[in-house]
Amino acid sequence: MNGAQDLGGQMGFGPVELEENEPNFHAKWEERAFALTLAMGATGSWTIDTSRFARETLPPAIYLSSSYYEIWTRGLEKLVVENGLVTRDELQQAEATSESKPVKRVMKAADVASILAKGGPADRAERQPARFKVGDAIRTKRMHPEHHTRLPRYARDTVGKIETVHGVHVFPDTNAQGKGEQPTWLYGVVFKGTDIWGPESDPKLTLRIDLWEPYLDPA
């Protein structure tokens, strides 16, 4: 969706400042926000793509004025309410007033390390041949979906070249909407910087984005 999270190419936000030896977390509450998000994701109540969409659909004023883990926390609050795990009043009062709704599974503390090490692979079996091969010229689609997508707004309706074929992976657009994984081919696509940012940008710049087959047409 064209939300506040899709900032690529927008002016006025300043440069990305790199912090030397930056820690994983800057405060204890950030650690807790991260842990809660992973633990609730492990319940199977929603998918990782649904979780991303929850954060993207925060009101722009709230999204842009929130820190990284504040966004994670607010996205998680949306999910637990929407899935009936807590009520809005319980969330505001920080107190349960009704019996908790059961979840599919619970990640025990003793299992955290092994579960995180295993990860959540999104590659799936091939069911049909890939539409594109390395070296093919493609054009990304011009699209403005109201749902989650991994095609950035700044890279739409742009010519690029297939650099890598990653295989078949879960399609995030449908997965975020509860329409199933609908696995499809995933490609590494390289773009010229001038095609993305215009003729006045650095001509030596190239941009690489992993994009799913439904986003692409032959150039």
HUPE-V477312 format. One record per residue. N is the residue number from 1. PSI is psi in radians with two decimals (none if undefined). OMEGA is omega in whole degrees, 0 to 359 (* if undefined). Layout:
N&PSI&OMEGA / N&PSI&OMEGA
This chain:
1&2.77&178 / 2&1.30&183 / 3&-3.05&182 / 4&-0.31&182 / 5&-0.32&186 / 6&1.35&190 / 7&-0.15&186 / 8&2.17&177 / 9&-0.15&179 / 10&2.48&184 / 11&2.80&174 / 12&-0.08&181 / 13&-0.06&178 / 14&3.06&181 / 15&2.82&172 / 16&1.99&182 / 17&2.15&178 / 18&2.22&180 / 19&2.14&181 / 20&2.31&180 / 21&0.72&182 / 22&2.28&178 / 23&2.83&178 / 24&-0.61&181 / 25&2.55&180 / 26&-0.10&179 / 27&2.75&182 / 28&-0.60&182 / 29&-0.48&177 / 30&-0.70&176 / 31&-0.75&182 / 32&-0.70&178 / 33&-0.75&179 / 34&-0.82&182 / 35&-0.75&180 / 36&-0.72&180 / 37&-0.75&179 / 38&-0.75&181 / 39&-0.72&179 / 40&-0.59&175 / 41&-0.59&181 / 42&-0.25&178 / 43&-0.30&181 / 44&0.29&180 / 45&-0.34&177 / 46&2.99&180 / 47&2.94&178 / 48&-0.58&179 / 49&-0.64&174 / 50&-0.68&179 / 51&-0.73&177 / 52&-0.73&181 / 53&-0.60&178 / 54&-0.67&179 / 55&-0.68&181 / 56&-0.51&185 / 57&0.17&170 / 58&2.55&177 / 59&2.37&184 / 60&-0.70&181 / 61&-0.64&179 / 62&-0.78&181 / 63&-0.85&186 / 64&-0.33&180 / 65&0.09&182 / 66&2.61&174 / 67&3.00&184 / 68&-0.93&183 / 69&-0.31&169 / 70&-0.68&177 / 71&-0.75&177 / 72&-0.77&182 / 73&-0.78&181 / 74&-0.61&175 / 75&-0.72&179 / 76&-0.67&177 / 77&-0.74&178 / 78&-0.76&185 / 79&-0.75&183 / 80&-0.57&178 / 81&-0.83&182 / 82&-0.51&181 / 83&0.16&174 / 84&0.35&179 / 85&-0.53&172 / 86&2.84&175 / 87&2.85&177 / 88&-0.67&179 / 89&-0.72&179 / 90&-0.68&180 / 91&-0.77&181 / 92&-0.60&181 / 93&-0.19&183 / 94&0.69&181 / 95&2.30&179 / 96&2.31&179 / 97&0.06&179 / 98&2.91&181 / 99&2.41&184 / 100&2.55&179 / 101&2.32&180 / 102&2.62&177 / 103&2.89&185 / 104&-0.68&182 / 105&2.83&180 / 106&2.30&178 / 107&1.95&179 / 108&2.63&182 / 109&-0.67&182 / 110&-0.32&184 / 111&-0.06&186 / 112&-0.88&184 / 113&-0.79&183 / 114&-0.65&179 / 115&-0.76&180 / 116&-0.63&179 / 117&-0.60&179 / 118&-0.62&180 / 119&-2.95&179 / 120&1.33&183 / 121&2.41&181 / 122&0.08&178 / 123&2.53&184 / 124&2.95&182 / 125&2.58&178 / 126&2.30&179 / 127&-0.25&177 / 128&2.73&183 / 129&2.69&177 / 130&2.51&180 / 131&-0.48&184 / 132&2.80&177 / 133&2.92&179 / 134&2.31&180 / 135&-0.26&180 / 136&2.45&174 / 137&2.34&180 / 138&2.85&170 / 139&2.22&176 / 140&2.64&183 / 141&2.60&169 / 142&2.02&186 / 143&2.60&178 / 144&1.16&183 / 145&2.61&176 / 146&-0.18&180 / 147&-3.08&181 / 148&2.44&173 / 149&2.68&178 / 150&0.20&175 / 151&1.87&183 / 152&2.59&181 / 153&-0.66&184 / 154&-0.23&183 / 155&0.30&180 / 156&2.60&181 / 157&0.85&183 / 158&2.46&180 / 159&2.36&176 / 160&-3.01&181 / 161&2.41&178 / 162&2.10&180 / 163&-0.53&182 / 164&2.53&172 / 165&1.97&187 / 166&-0.16&185 / 167&-2.92&183 / 168&2.29&182 / 169&2.79&176 / 170&2.35&180 / 171&1.95&187 / 172&-0.52&183 / 173&-0.80&179 / 174&-0.62&182 / 175&-0.62&180 / 176&-0.41&183 / 177&0.06&182 / 178&0.36&181 / 179&0.17&179 / 180&2.95&186 / 181&-0.63&181 / 182&1.05&185 / 183&2.49&180 / 184&2.94&185 / 185&2.50&180 / 186&2.35&184 / 187&2.59&167 / 188&2.08&185 / 189&2.33&179 / 190&2.38&179 / 191&2.59&170 / 192&2.44&179 / 193&-0.63&181 / 194&-0.47&176 / 195&-0.50&179 / 196&-0.89&190 / 197&-0.10&178 / 198&2.89&186 / 199&-0.32&181 / 200&-0.06&180 / 201&3.02&183 / 202&2.04&182 / 203&-0.27&180 / 204&-0.13&185 / 205&2.36&170 / 206&2.70&182 / 207&2.31&180 / 208&2.24&181 / 209&2.39&173 / 210&2.14&186 / 211&2.49&181 / 212&2.68&186 / 213&-0.68&181 / 214&-0.24&178 / 215&-0.19&195 / 216&2.54&171 / 217&2.73&174 / 218&2.47&179 / 219&none&*
